Structure formats: structure tokens, C-alpha cells
């Protein structure tokens, strides 16, 4: 172990380096394990298409094309055809069984036992309560549909030549879609069934313990010691999910990541993390594997679908905020640690924890600095995902603009989706897509930081740094992230957008790899807490500089992102916005 750490600090000379010298075994196994999961997902889902998938898609597309030629806006018939072709591989019996295996603890309100068990009596009572709410939401949807039908008929009677009638019809149809979206969410709750998730959690724990233990054994560590400690880490991760699934906590946006770190910190700073647990406290190992899976979710076709406005919001604003915040931290706030400065800047401007991990690896930040950055990110993410949708509604900001604003500023992908859902289906789509576009910058940021640190920060006078040192510093797991993105984008494109939506997006990704990614991230956050001592963090808070840096940087991010989103979506490319 000491020898391995020592080797990581040595500058690698060209001609003397072998592949094993140039890539950390941990990164190597994170890539391989990540791709193993993706490969299994492909083998499970791709051969099992929903019945009549392609025929339904062809019929729906014909109707949608006809309606697009008939009216200057998306008609009721257009949306109904789009809904009909929205078949998902996750709806098959096999996919539902896989979900049961992967599933986190269930939601609960007052009784935490509901997170693990529910008998038939309680399930039926819950279903009856949900049915009443669904019927109310369904009635609201039908009322909105009737109003939309009347408005569309009035526009059609004028041969779609009256701008005012067309706009009224478009607004009425949009209202119907929002009501339908709400009814769909209510309907999901009517499917309450009895369950015993505890058994499946134990099976999942054993499976993941073996899965990660193989990699640890290949790296020269004891798989038995890892496996024993892993049970403890997984248990804390499960409790973090239980806390996050409580209805009030869910409403406040306090997710599993915050609870995982909190529980870990409570243990490490009170009774102390047991020594037998430490072999399984592997923050980077867990999160790097999860980041490879995240790469599969970054699909190029979705980036293109939202067009240039989204690319400008994500790829122009983000590097400007990152660089400006870092300079501000050095020149104005005078952060004593450059590594803490850049990790906070990347965390806040790019995409939260994922970017922080990659950046910390590139600049070799201390684990305490990474913990502090992640903690700040989680606190502000929870606040922003509640405050921003409320503010957007209060000032009557267009929801597409609001979605773009949230997608470019809220750190966590899950929080972005939740915040977008508070507004509308369109806001959710725009917010999630822009965040996905922004995720591409994880690799770019890590590479840029590696170059800058090698050539400007860690380079001593009279010493040159060759390309091998930059390569050695670069976090190799990012290559897995990028490779997964390219591979799945190609698979998605080769199938076509509609089949790809059903089989890749709502099959391999949402039905398989995404759930594993959530568990891996949760294990990583638990590990962060278990490995952190408050005494080690104390001096970093001196003068409140990290907090000042984050608040100022995020304020600049909010202002610049909103400005860019308005210019791109409403002034430069309004025709793209109209088609969303």
C-alpha cells in the first residue's frame, strides 16, 4: 500500500511507462466493472422488446406527421399519438422483477417499517386513499381535455389562420398536458402492493459485495475483509435511503446523499469508524464506477434535440463561471488552498459531486477538501431545488426558461429533475436535458485542471513537465465515462430515436444501470462521512471563506445562466423554444 502510494507521486517519464504504470488499478477496475453492468443490461433488455413496439411507433409517427402538417401547433391528436408510441422496456414483467431486486427502501410517512414491509391490509388501504386522489386528478385532466378540444375546434374552424385562436388552443392543450402529467403521477400511487424489501436488500448487499470485492482482490487487497466491512457500509447506505424516503424529507428535497454523509459523520465523530469497516470505506472506488454508468446516460441525440440554446447555456456559461470563481477565490477571497478553491468552483459550476470527484483527482485535493466541497453542494442543492421552482412560479417566469435556469445551476442531476417536475413536463425535460449536456464537461474539466496543475501550480522553477505527467495526473475513469457516452449514443442512434427511447433510455439505463448508479453514489457518500473527522475540517472553515466563495460563485452562476437562457431561448432561437 505504501509502495503504491509512493509510486503515484513519481513523475512518469516517457519510454519508461507501461500501461499499468499509467493507469490506477482503481480507475481500471471502476471502468471494467461499470462496463460489466452496462453489458449485462444490454443483454437483458435489447432482445426483449415490448410487443408491437415498432408497429405502434410507425402508426403513431404517421399520425404525428399528418397533424404537424395540419396545424401550426401540436394538436390533441398529435400528443395522443406521441403518448401511444411512448412504450417502455421497463414495463415488461422481467424489468419489473429486476426493479424489485435493485429497489431502494420504499417511501413512508410515520412508520419507518413501511420502508421495508407492507402487508395486504395496509397496501389496500394505501391504494384506496390513492384512488380517491387519482380520480380527482383524472377529473381535472378530463376537464382540461374538454376545454382544449373546444379551443382546438375553434382554431380549426378558422382553418388555423387566426393567431389569437391558435394561441388559445396551444395554451389550453399545454394546460391539459400538465393536468395529464399530474394525473399520471397520482395513478402510480394507486398501484400499491404488499412487499418485503428487506429480503431483496440482503440479496443486493451480497451481490454488490461480491461485485466490488472482485475488483479489490484484483488490486491486491483482501476481498474477505472488504466483504465484511461492506455489510456495515451498505447498512448505513440503506438507512440513508430510508431517511430520504420519509415524506417530509422528500418534500424538503433532503436526499440520500445528505443523509449518507450525515450518518457517516455521526459515526466517525462519536464512537469512531470501526477498523474492520475501513477496508470497505472506498469513496473513489464506488463513485468512479457510478460515474462510468452516468456516462451512458449522456446521449448525444438528446443534446442535439434541444439544440444550440441548451448547448450555450451548458457549455458557455459553465466554463466562464468555473474560471471566474477560481480567480475570484484566489484574488478576492484569498483562499489559502488552491485545490479547495478549484474543487468548490467545479462542484458549484459544473454538476456537483461528480465534477468535484473528477477535479479532486486531477489536482490531487485532500479528502477533507472534497468532503467540504460536497457538503456545501448538498446543502445548497436542497435549498435551490425548493426555492427556485417557487420563485419561478411567483414571478410567472416561462417554465421553459425556468427549466433551463435550474438545469444550468442546480448541482445534482436528480435534484434538477425533481425541481423541473414541480413546474411542468416541459420544464422537467429542458432542465434534465441541460444538466445532461453539462455533465459532458466532467471530462473536459478534469483534463483542463490536470493540465493547469501540472504546468502552472505544481511545476517548480527550472523543471519542465512532459505530456506523460499530464496523462498520469488525468483521472482515467473519466475515459470510461466518455466511452460509455459514445457507445450508448451510438446504440441509441442506430435504433432510431423512438426505439432507442423505449429500449435504451427507458430500458438499459432507467431500468438497470441508473438504479445501480444510485446505490454506488450512496455507498460513496457513506464512505466520505465514515472517513472524515470534524477536527480535520475545522481549519478549512477559517474566516468562512469556502462559504463566501460558494455563495458568490453560485450567485454569479444564477445571474449569468438566467441571462444566457433568456437570450438563447427567447431572443436568438425562439423557433426552437416553440417546438419544445
C-alpha positions, 0 to 999 in steps of 0.5 A, a space after each residue: 500500500 505504501 509502495 503504491 502510494 509512493 509510486 503515484 507521486 513519481 513523475 512518469 517519464 516517457 519510454 519508461 511507462 507501461 500501461 499499468 504504470 499509467 493507469 490506477 488499478 482503481 480507475 481500471 477496475 471502476 471502468 471494467 466493472 461499470 462496463 460489466 453492468 452496462 453489458 449485462 443490461 444490454 443483454 437483458 433488455 435489447 432482445 426483449 422488446 415490448 410487443 408491437 413496439 415498432 408497429 405502434 411507433 410507425 402508426 403513431 409517427 404517421 399520425 404525428 406527421 399528418 397533424 404537424 402538417 395540419 396545424 401550426 401547433 401540436 394538436 390533441 391528436 398529435 400528443 395522443 399519438 406521441 403518448 401511444 408510441 411512448 412504450 417502455 422496456 421497463 414495463 415488461 414483467 422481467 424489468 419489473 422483477 429486476 426493479 424489485 431486486 435493485 429497489 431502494 427502501 420504499 417511501 413512508 410517512 410515520 412508520 419507518 417499517 413501511 420502508 421495508 414491509 407492507 402487508 395486504 391490509 395496509 397496501 389496500 388501504 394505501 391504494 384506496 386513499 390513492 384512488 380517491 386522489 387519482 380520480 380527482 386528478 383524472 377529473 381535472 385532466 378530463 376537464 382540461 381535455 374538454 376545454 382544449 378540444 373546444 379551443 382546438 375546434 375553434 382554431 380549426 374552424 378558422 382553418 388555423 389562420 387566426 393567431 389569437 385562436 391558435 394561441 388559445 388552443 396551444 395554451 389550453 392543450 399545454 394546460 391539459 398536458 400538465 393536468 395529464 402529467 399530474 394525473 399520471 403521477 397520482 395513478 402510480 400511487 394507486 398501484 400499491 402492493 404488499 412487499 418485503 424489501 428487506 429480503 431483496 436488500 440482503 440479496 443486493 448487499 451480497 451481490 454488490 459485495 461480491 461485485 466490488 470485492 472482485 475488483 479489490 482482490 484484483 488490486 491486491 487487497 483482501 476481498 474477505 475483509 472488504 466483504 465484511 466491512 461492506 455489510 456495515 457500509 451498505 447498512 448505513 447506505 440503506 438507512 440513508 435511503 430510508 431517511 430520504 424516503 420519509 415524506 417530509 424529507 422528500 418534500 424538503 428535497 433532503 436526499 440520500 446523499 445528505 443523509 449518507 454523509 450525515 450518518 457517516 459523520 455521526 459515526 466517525 465523530 462519536 464512537 469512531 469508524 470501526 477498523 474492520 469497516 475501513 477496508 470497505 470505506 472506498 469513496 473513489 472506488 464506488 463513485 468512479 464506477 457510478 460515474 462510468 454508468 452516468 456516462 451512458 446516460 449522456 446521449 448525444 441525440 438528446 443534446 442535439 434535440 434541444 439544440 444550440 440554446 441548451 448547448 450555450 447555456 451548458 457549455 458557455 456559461 459553465 466554463 466562464 463561471 468555473 474560471 471566474 470563481 477560481 480567480 475570484 477565490 484566489 484574488 478576492 477571497 484569498 483562499 489559502 488552498 488552491 485545490 479547495 478553491 478549484 474543487 468548490 468552483 467545479 462542484 458549484 459550476 459544473 454538476 456537483 459531486 461528480 465534477 468535484 470527484 473528477 477535479 479532486 483527482 486531477 489536482 490531487 485535493 485532500 479528502 477533507 477538501 472534497 468532503 467540504 466541497 460536497 457538503 456545501 453542494 448538498 446543502 445548497 442543492 436542497 435549498 435551490 431545488 425548493 426555492 427556485 421552482 417557487 420563485 419561478 412560479 411567483 414571478 410567472 417566469 416561462 417554465 421553459 426558461 425556468 427549466 433551463 435556469 435550474 438545469 444550468 445551476 442546480 448541482 445534482 442531476 436528480 435534484 434538477 429533475 425533481 425541481 423541473 417536475 414541480 413546474 411542468 413536463 416541459 420544464 422537467 425535460 429542458 432542465 434534465 436535458 441541460 444538466 445532461 449536456 453539462 455533465 459532458 464537461 466532467 471530462 473536459 474539466 478534469 483534463 483542463 485542471 490536470 493540465 493547469 496543475 501540472 504546468 502552472 501550480 505544481 511545476 517548480 522553477 527550472 523543471 519542465 513537465 512532459 505530456 506523460 505527467 499530464 496523462 498520469 495526473 488525468 483521472 482515467 475513469 473519466 475515459 470510461 465515462 466518455 466511452 460509455 457516452 459514445 457507445 450508448 449514443 451510438 446504440 441509441 442512434 442506430 435504433 432510431 430515436 423512438 426505439 432507442 427511447 423505449 429500449 435504451 433510455 427507458 430500458 438499459 439505463 432507467 431500468 438497470 444501470 441508473 438504479 445501480 448508479 444510485 446505490 454506488 453514489 450512496 455507498 460513496 457518500 457513506 464512505 466520505 462521512 465514515 472517513 472524515 473527522 470534524 477536527 480535520 475540517 475545522 481549519 478549512 472553515 477559517 474566516 468562512 471563506 469556502 462559504 463566501 466563495 460558494 455563495 458568490 460563485 453560485 450567485 454569479 452562476 444564477 445571474 449569468 445562466 438566467 441571462 444566457 437562457 433568456 437570450 438563447 431561448 427567447 431572443 436568438 432561437 425562439 423557433 426552437 423554444 416553440 417546438 419544445 
